[in-house]
């Protein structure tokens, strides 16, 4: 993925929509093989939480649709992704497995969701926040389309705020940049700052998930106060 990497003036990775789209188009043929097993426990935990809530679900970054068969049949699922190649695989999965609860699949930018406010009971984003150009803008969109009382459920890479792990992650950053990864830019303090500034959004759970405890399942509720606002 080095050839699609872009650097800004400070030498940091600069992702734009085209860069991310190309990256995931290239991952599409092997995504399930490479990441299916690695992220399976986190995925199951996130979907279990979603199934308990029920209702209408938006999965942002649905990818190849690897999660779709695991949702409870009474849920209504809409999946979006920036990669057409990924969505083609997702559509084949829906058709092959006759997943009647999947309302639709669409190419869409996570930072500019094409849905009205308060459209979904759950917004699910697995390993998406650290892959978009402007993570806070994406989180704002997730909150916007979520109904009051609903939950934003994300699986995400969380880097360390301090200590030896933070030191190691910073040192590894130049090594992983050519692969298109960002390891040291997403400490929990960044998520906390977004939560502090978001309207009517409250953290209800954060727990570590495999692999290696470097990822977290985060559940954020949109409170009823959002109605008044």
VMD Tcl script that draws the C-alpha trace (Angstrom):
set ca {
  {0.00 0.00 0.00}
  {3.03 2.32 0.00}
  {2.27 3.66 -3.45}
  {-1.06 5.14 -2.34}
  {0.33 6.80 0.76}
  {0.25 10.60 0.88}
  {2.23 12.75 3.29}
  {1.37 16.25 4.45}
  {3.93 19.01 4.97}
  {4.73 17.74 8.45}
  {5.56 14.27 7.16}
  {2.41 12.71 8.63}
  {0.06 10.45 6.74}
  {-2.57 12.48 4.90}
  {-5.55 10.32 3.95}
  {-8.20 11.55 1.56}
  {-11.26 9.77 0.28}
  {-9.54 8.53 -2.88}
  {-6.62 7.11 -0.93}
  {-8.87 5.18 1.45}
  {-11.08 3.94 -1.39}
  {-8.11 2.64 -3.37}
  {-6.66 0.96 -0.31}
  {-9.80 -1.00 0.46}
  {-10.44 -1.83 -3.17}
  {-7.08 -3.57 -3.09}
  {-7.80 -5.29 0.22}
  {-11.17 -6.61 -1.03}
  {-9.98 -9.93 -2.56}
  {-8.11 -11.02 0.58}
  {-9.79 -9.06 3.39}
  {-11.75 -11.97 4.87}
  {-8.72 -14.26 4.76}
  {-6.34 -11.73 6.34}
  {-8.62 -10.09 8.91}
  {-11.58 -12.42 9.36}
  {-10.06 -14.54 12.10}
  {-7.93 -11.83 13.69}
  {-10.89 -9.59 14.47}
  {-13.52 -12.28 14.99}
  {-13.82 -11.98 18.79}
  {-14.23 -8.22 18.70}
  {-16.75 -8.51 15.89}
  {-18.83 -11.06 17.81}
  {-18.86 -8.85 20.90}
  {-19.99 -5.80 18.92}
  {-22.73 -7.71 17.11}
  {-23.95 -9.29 20.35}
  {-24.37 -5.79 21.80}
  {-26.19 -4.68 18.66}
  {-28.53 -7.68 18.68}
  {-29.62 -6.84 22.24}
  {-30.69 -3.36 21.17}
  {-32.50 -4.35 17.99}
  {-34.28 -2.06 15.56}
  {-32.69 -0.49 12.51}
  {-28.90 -0.74 12.22}
  {-26.42 1.16 10.09}
  {-23.08 -0.56 9.65}
  {-20.57 1.98 8.39}
  {-17.61 0.30 6.74}
  {-19.52 -2.91 6.14}
  {-16.72 -4.06 3.83}
  {-17.23 -7.53 2.39}
  {-20.28 -8.06 4.59}
  {-18.44 -10.47 6.88}
  {-20.61 -9.35 9.82}
  {-23.96 -9.50 8.08}
  {-24.83 -13.18 8.70}
  {-24.25 -12.70 12.45}
  {-26.96 -10.11 13.02}
  {-30.24 -11.33 14.50}
  {-32.86 -11.86 11.76}
  {-35.30 -9.38 13.33}
  {-32.86 -6.49 12.85}
  {-32.98 -4.32 9.74}
  {-29.49 -3.66 8.42}
  {-28.16 -1.07 6.00}
  {-24.49 -1.25 5.08}
  {-22.25 1.45 3.66}
  {-18.65 1.44 2.53}
  {-16.37 3.69 0.53}
  {-15.11 0.77 -1.57}
  {-17.20 -0.54 -4.46}
  {-15.05 -3.67 -4.62}
  {-15.81 -4.44 -0.99}
  {-19.53 -3.87 -1.50}
  {-19.63 -6.19 -4.50}
  {-18.43 -8.99 -2.23}
  {-20.97 -7.95 0.40}
  {-23.79 -8.10 -2.16}
  {-22.75 -11.60 -3.23}
  {-22.79 -12.64 0.43}
  {-26.28 -11.22 0.94}
  {-27.57 -12.97 -2.18}
  {-25.83 -16.29 -1.50}
  {-27.10 -16.45 2.09}
  {-30.53 -14.93 1.35}
  {-30.12 -12.34 4.09}
  {-33.60 -10.84 3.99}
  {-32.94 -8.43 6.84}
  {-30.39 -6.44 4.83}
  {-32.26 -3.39 3.55}
  {-29.52 -2.16 1.29}
  {-25.85 -1.58 0.57}
  {-24.44 1.68 -0.75}
  {-21.17 3.39 -1.50}
  {-20.98 6.26 0.96}
  {-18.44 8.48 2.69}
  {-18.45 7.95 6.47}
  {-17.98 11.70 6.91}
  {-21.01 12.55 4.74}
  {-23.72 9.99 5.40}
  {-26.70 10.33 3.09}
  {-29.39 9.71 5.69}
  {-31.74 12.04 7.59}
  {-31.11 12.84 11.24}
  {-32.24 10.22 13.77}
  {-32.55 7.38 11.24}
  {-31.07 4.41 13.12}
  {-31.32 2.67 16.49}
  {-27.70 1.51 16.24}
  {-24.75 2.81 14.28}
  {-22.00 0.21 14.07}
  {-18.48 1.07 12.88}
  {-15.86 -1.66 13.00}
  {-12.25 -0.53 12.59}
  {-13.41 2.56 10.68}
  {-12.63 5.57 12.88}
  {-8.85 5.31 12.50}
  {-9.11 4.76 8.73}
  {-11.06 7.87 7.72}
  {-9.39 11.19 6.90}
  {-11.28 13.16 9.59}
  {-12.30 10.89 12.48}
  {-14.17 13.54 14.45}
  {-16.24 14.44 11.39}
  {-17.20 10.79 11.00}
  {-18.14 10.51 14.68}
  {-20.31 13.63 14.31}
  {-22.12 11.98 11.41}
  {-22.64 8.76 13.33}
  {-24.20 10.76 16.16}
  {-26.37 12.77 13.79}
  {-28.07 9.78 12.16}
  {-28.52 7.96 15.50}
  {-31.92 8.19 17.20}
  {-32.17 9.45 20.79}
  {-31.88 6.40 23.03}
  {-29.85 4.58 20.39}
  {-26.25 3.44 20.57}
  {-23.09 4.09 18.64}
  {-21.02 0.91 18.79}
  {-17.47 1.09 17.53}
  {-14.54 -1.29 17.41}
  {-11.41 0.79 17.23}
  {-7.68 0.90 17.64}
  {-6.80 2.82 20.81}
  {-3.20 3.85 21.27}
  {-1.67 4.62 24.64}
  {-1.77 8.10 26.18}
  {1.53 7.65 28.02}
  {4.09 5.13 29.22}
  {6.20 2.52 27.49}
  {3.50 1.46 25.07}
  {3.10 5.08 23.92}
  {6.87 5.30 23.44}
  {6.93 2.11 21.36}
  {3.96 3.17 19.24}
  {5.60 6.48 18.43}
  {8.81 4.72 17.44}
  {6.88 2.27 15.25}
  {4.98 4.99 13.43}
  {7.64 5.54 10.70}
  {7.79 1.77 10.15}
  {4.06 1.28 9.64}
  {3.43 4.46 7.64}
  {4.34 2.75 4.33}
  {1.60 0.19 5.08}
  {-1.03 2.93 5.39}
  {-1.53 2.50 9.14}
  {-1.75 5.12 11.87}
  {-0.77 3.77 15.29}
  {0.05 6.65 17.60}
  {-2.62 9.21 16.70}
  {-5.63 7.68 18.42}
  {-5.10 7.67 22.16}
  {-8.22 7.47 24.32}
  {-7.87 11.16 25.15}
  {-8.84 11.95 21.56}
  {-12.09 10.03 21.87}
  {-12.69 11.63 25.28}
  {-12.31 15.11 23.79}
  {-14.87 14.30 21.14}
  {-17.29 12.99 23.74}
  {-16.86 16.10 25.87}
  {-17.81 18.32 22.95}
  {-20.58 16.15 21.48}
  {-24.20 17.00 22.17}
  {-26.11 14.47 24.28}
  {-23.65 11.59 23.83}
  {-22.55 9.55 26.85}
  {-20.08 6.71 27.21}
  {-21.70 3.57 28.61}
  {-18.99 0.96 28.03}
  {-15.39 0.63 26.97}
  {-13.66 -2.73 27.11}
  {-10.58 -4.25 25.57}
  {-10.98 -6.82 22.81}
  {-8.45 -9.02 20.99}
  {-5.98 -8.94 19.38}
  {-3.40 -8.01 22.01}
  {-5.68 -5.63 23.89}
  {-4.80 -2.77 21.54}
  {-8.41 -2.51 20.39}
  {-11.54 -1.52 22.27}
  {-15.26 -2.06 22.00}
  {-16.84 1.32 22.76}
  {-20.55 1.89 23.31}
  {-21.91 5.42 23.34}
  {-25.54 6.27 23.95}
  {-27.40 9.21 22.44}
  {-29.42 10.51 25.33}
  {-33.02 11.66 25.26}
  {-31.69 15.19 25.83}
  {-30.91 15.21 22.12}
  {-34.64 15.58 21.41}
  {-34.82 18.89 23.22}
  {-31.65 20.12 21.57}
}
mol new
graphics top color blue
foreach p $ca { graphics top sphere $p radius 0.5 }
foreach p [lrange $ca 0 end-1] q [lrange $ca 1 end] { graphics top cylinder $p $q radius 0.2 }
display resetview
